[in-house]
């Protein structure tokens, strides 16, 4: 203590002034401690009493009183106290702001949970209570952190205070990442497709912002509390210890602020519309912008390819040119970065050693931090930064890199999901080539380039012929194999700069620039485009092996060219489609360039298609019936139903005009059901109203109708609805249908045979593929094609074929019917060959329901009836 004289007024005045100033500062410190206690007590029920704060104030005042007489350090101490009081004010403001944002986020989270429409009231309340319980647990953790921080600070263990942010605080962070799925209504077990569907129905950005915001606010509050404690204790440390220690603490606070600022910038950057590689390059720039980070501003970031088991370099900064190629792909478990990925832990090296496998000649001595980017137990990548040789391991640097890795993990995971969604939106899921949406974008770009460079763009529209029977007969797995193989073949036919796209189903389109290259695969003239299309036709026609079977398709191709055929994407694609349709309806398996006359054919087709739909809906379709005669007794044994279309304007329209289009568009399915039901109903009406016996009613079935998975069920349902015995219905299938997939055919026919429904093979003899299977098929009758019957009088080969078929069928104990008998000579020959039944114009043409009644009752043979009418079955 200094002893002064009462007469030394000047010096006493100075001491009084200093006394007043220090007392004022002590009082201000007291007020700040009280305010801090009130804020934290309201939020966390702090157990620090006002009396402790007052005692702290007395202790501080006492120390200040002692320091008052230390004239050498007075000005330094006062300046440091003022600086830290200012820092404390900033910390309190930040702390209060964090509490306010925390409360707002908490309220917003409750609204988000209450907005869930997929939960009932009880489940909604349970979810809300569970989430609020987690919030309360986090608030209790804040309380625990407070006590821990005071204890560590009192003991002078400043590193333990810092570690709170990477231990207990991280527990809160992980719990909120785990809570994300429960809050927005997803479960871990959900598939990617369901996650995709969820995103299409929710505002993802809003949900993630709210939830991530809450978790960030909780962490922010905890960080503020810890930082505030550390700052408040720093004042006492300054009074107790030297100015040097105060500067160290000040530097540590500054580093924390720098770290928080950079991480916040990284999070904001992640929501910009940039790809993942650009984002990671910018992230490296921000990492190396920290002036205190003891790196050489050299490093890279790898992303992990799980399927290949390698790390692929996605971003680099000042990376040695000699290492770019060797480090492009790093095997997991190899070199330092691969070891960090396999061990799932940070690797530190202060110099090159044996584990540093990738080097080059005269490589400068250096060390590394290699940090795995982890999403729970899953490795997403590795951060690699160079350090100077001999650099001492720094815990704060490791903390920086670990926090960077944690932030990048969630961002990389989110961006990968975004990229997958973008890929699904623009690429075909099965074949991986651009879909219709991306095709239009690429086509528009090509048109703009052609306009700029005065060259041409061609659109090649491809449709696969005979594809539907593959799906019907062999299943969709076989169809998928054909589509994938076709895609590969198309890509081989064109250049890498051309776009191969799948439009849907079995339709593809290719966009090519014409005149933009002089290489061997360039397409500068129509002849070169023709050569390309010939190459495509030949490639697609090659058989595709599937489970030991050779699947064959062909291609119908249409071509349109900018600017001759149109100036925009839609017009070019439409005209290429028109040309393709004309190629398909002409001979198939070929290509045609678009011509204006093709539009007329397409308009007629569209008009006819609309008329068919109208005819089905308005009962314009009718059935005619042709008698089937026993050639021994000349009695009617049955009848075959034929479809006709009575158009209100054009009159009777032949089936060969509308049945092929109905088969192509799938309308034949509905038409076929109507034919079976109407024929059965007519059989019942003849029996009940006209007294005719129930007849064998034969109905011809189309290929795509027969191969419908529910065909048998539909027939059984119709029989039950009409209430007719199945043995009076006969299903006629062509030889081609029976030979497409013998196992499926046997299964369907076996089911019909089981319920008593009869099946016959129509047009037999036109193909020979089914001869070997004939004895395996559960059929009731064989009908010889009329092309053989017409020639048996004049063609010895035709006569031999007919005789062979009849003998073979009789050996199998199956009756034979001849179709298309028109002359008495044909009839006599068939009788001599022991043919069982016949039908044709010799007996009767197709009759309306009313005319058939007269014919059946009179059973008159119209031997003198001659006509050239061609009967086409439905």
Protein Blocks (a to p, Z undefined) as FASTA:
>chain_A
ZZddfklmmlmmmmmmmmmmmmmmmmmmmmmmmmmmmmmmmmnopabdfklmmmmmmmmm
mmmmmmmmmmmlmmmmmmmmmmmmmmmmmmmmmmmmmmmmmmmmmmmmmmmmmmpmkbcf
klmmmmmmmmmmmmmmmmmmmmmmmmmmmmmmmnopaklmmmmmmmmmmmmmmmmmmmmm
mmnopafklcfklmmmmmmmpcfklmmmmmmmmmmmmmmmmmmmmmmmmmmmmmmmmmmm
cfklmmmmmmmmmmmmmmmmmmmmmmmmmmpccdfklmmmmmmmmmmmpmklccehiacd
ddddfknopacdfbdehiafklmmmmmpccehiajklmmmmnopacddfbdcfklmbcce
hiacdddddddddehjacfbdcdddddehiacdfklmmmmmmmmmmmmmmmmmmmmmmmm
mmmmmpcfklopacfklmmmmmmmmmmmmmmnopaddddddddehklmmmmmnojklmmm
mmmmmmmmmmmmmcfkbccddfbhjbccddddehiacbfkbcfbfklmmmmmmmmmmmmm
pccdeehiacdddddddddddfklocbfklmmmmmmmmmmmmmmmngoiacdddfklmmm
mmmmmmmmmmmmmmmmnopaccdddddddfklopafbdcdddddddfklopadfklmmmm
mmmnopmmmmmmmmmmmmmmmmmmmmmmnopacddddddddfklmmpmklmmmmmmmmmm
nopafklpccdddfklmmmmmmlmmmmmmmmmmnopacddehihjacklmmmmmmpccfb
dcddfklmmmmmmmmklmmmmmmmmmmmmmnopacddehiabfklmmmmmmnopabdcdj
kloccddfklmmmmmmnopacfkbccfbdcddZZ
